[in-house]
Amino acid sequence: MKITDPGRDVRWNNVGAVPVIQKTPHVTPVGTPTAAAAARQAALGMPLLAGLSYCSASAGMVLLNKLVLSNFDFHSYTILLIAQCIFCLVAVRIASAIRLVQLEPWNWTIASTWFPSNVVFVAMLWTSLPALQLLGVGMVTILKSLTNLLTIFGDILFFGKSYGAGVWATLGLMALSAACGAITDINFNAAGYAWQLLNCFCTAGYSLTLRGAMDKVVPFTRHQARMNGLSMVMYNNLLSLPLLVLVAVLNGEIFTVFKEQSLRDPRFQAAVCMSVTCGFLISFCSLWFLSSTTATTYSLVGSLNKLPLAIVGLIFFDHVWNTENIVSILVGLIAGIVFARAKQAQPSRSTTYFSRH
């Protein structure tokens, strides 16, 4: 005998007529996502959104700075950097006020320990702008890859690290592509190349000194741990302001900036506003992306992002190019991608020079 009831199946067994109740299994309609599937979709979507935001902010910063410096013939580099620093500080403080982030409180011991690294940081920022004004975006992109070579030498000298043949092979390929790119560059500008090479040294120096500074300030932080990224952004920009103002006074920009014709151009004003906004978004989006993915993926996406950046730079800016130069740039960019993968694939031991001094 069988009695059908919604949600259960009641049957009578053959011994003593005892009813046996069996639950009818719940069947999810086809096409209805389960909670686990929805969670997986959200987990996949968040790194993708963070990665797209990081790539957009990074590329936008370079292209907007190129636009400001080249199309509007603006020469007050230091004033532009001061504007970016001020906006970044205001944005970070607003993010802290609405409890979006938690910042490390101001500490003079941390500031004095951080300051030497910050001097190199200012030099890195300042040398990047004249190079970007005088060179094409594609050449700037592959010349920046030489920073990897300098950083590797610094790793070996100061941190006792060692790297395998794959890393050295890709570094050699990047150096060769940079040399070939310079030889085939129709728009060759000696001053631009000099500024970019100086920027590579400053960038490598900042990367190396920052590691020592990050370790040295740990005992003085609130939780005796490394500062979070936006706290470092706050210290970097706050310590940079007096240095940049000093540079602006010494080179006379503070007195001549108001004579710049571009300041009265609404298009220039809009480009500067977008540029300083991208400056903050790079800091925020890079931390967001790094927190939602692996270091390997972060590094590879950063290298991959240079390909569309170089192509867009060639299309939208008036730089004459030839096939040989394009091939050199592409080889350098591909070598950068391979380098990022080879470097992350190889674990390396280090003996920290800065921790001993």
Summary of the structure (lengths in Angstrom):
residues: 357
radius of gyration: 27.2
end to end distance: 88.0
largest distance: 104.9
contacts: 1083
relative contact order: 0.17
helix: 73%
strand: 4%
